[in-house]
């Protein structure tokens, strides 16, 4: 495991859970794999400012959407953008 993200096997995660939790508290994240395939992630919790940023982003998207009348067809907008 190197960098800020590490890979661990499911068996390793089970046997080293306390250590992995300590590392996660320090900001590391882990991908847990079973037979080489990713099955789960162990991530630090979101900080309050990250949650607030996400809420502001959703509110901004909703405000933009409220200014667009009628049905919005994304494919149509993409095609229109390609023509210009």
Secondary structure as UniProt FT lines:
FT   TURN            3..4
FT   STRAND          5..9
FT   HELIX           10..15
FT   HELIX           17..25
FT   TURN            26..27
FT   STRAND          29..34
FT   TURN            35..36
FT   STRAND          37..42
FT   HELIX           48..66
FT   HELIX           74..83
//
